Amino acid sequence: MNLIIWLIVGGLVGWAASMLMRTDAQQGIVLNVVVGIVGAALAGFFLSPLLGLPTINQGVFSIGSLIVSLIGAVILLAIVNLFRRGTAR
């Protein structure tokens, strides 16, 4: 059951990040889930120690963990866009 919730919340975080970065038309459901989970892992590695908040990958479900995971997903999409287009946006 934890895996299903993790996939759903990761998908929602990835979808929200793709809407913020305007890449939603290029992504499908599976890529939104991947962006949400990998972005949360990225945030857990770099942002969680700085902010003191967990991510969705750490088994904690709170507003703070959703925000940190969303920031990580947005950063991941910015990095991908930087290499793909030459600009972060």
N, C-alpha and C positions, 0 to 999 in steps of 0.2 A: 504494500500500500504506500509505503514511503517513496518508492521509485516512481509511482504514478503521480503523486503530488509534486515530486521533484521535476518531472517532465512537464507537467502542466504549468507550474510556476515559472520554470525556465523558459517555456514557450511564450508565456505572457510577458516576461521581462525582455526576451529577444524581440518580440513584436513591438513593444513600447520603444525599445532602443532603435529599431528600424524605422519607426514612425518619426522619431526625433531626428534621425540622420537622413531621412528621406530616401531610404533604400528599400522600402517595403514592396515596391513593384517588382524588384529584382529577386526577392526572396520568397520561398515557400514556407510551409509550416515546419518542415524538418529543419531547414536552415535557421528559422527563428528559434527553435529549441536548442540547436547547437550554439548559436550566438549567445543565448541566455545562459547556458550552462558554462561555456568556455569563458564568457565575460565575467561570470560570477567567480570562476576559478582564478582568473586574472586579478580581479578585485580582491579576492581573498589573499592572494600572494603579496600584492603591493599596497592596497588601501586599508585593509582590515587592521594591520598593525599600527598604521598611522592614526586611524579614526577610532579604534577600539570597538568596532562593530563587526559582528559576524556576517557571513553571506548566506545565501540559500543553500549552498553546497555543504555548509557546516551543520546542517540539521536544525537550524534555528529559523523560525518563521515569525518575523516581526517587520514593522514598517522600516526600521533601520536597515535590516538585512536586505529588504527589497530595494531600497534606495542605493545601497552600496553595490548590489548586484547590477542594478540598472546603470550606474556610473561605469562599472567595469565593462558592460556590454556596449555602451556608447564609445568608450575608449577603444575597444576591440574593433568596432565598425569604422572608427576614424583611422585607425592604423591600416585596416584593409583598404579603405578608400584612398589613403595616402599612397600606397603601393600600386593600386589599380589605376587611379586617375591622375595622380601627382598632386592632389589637393585633399585635405582632410574632409571637406564637405562635399 
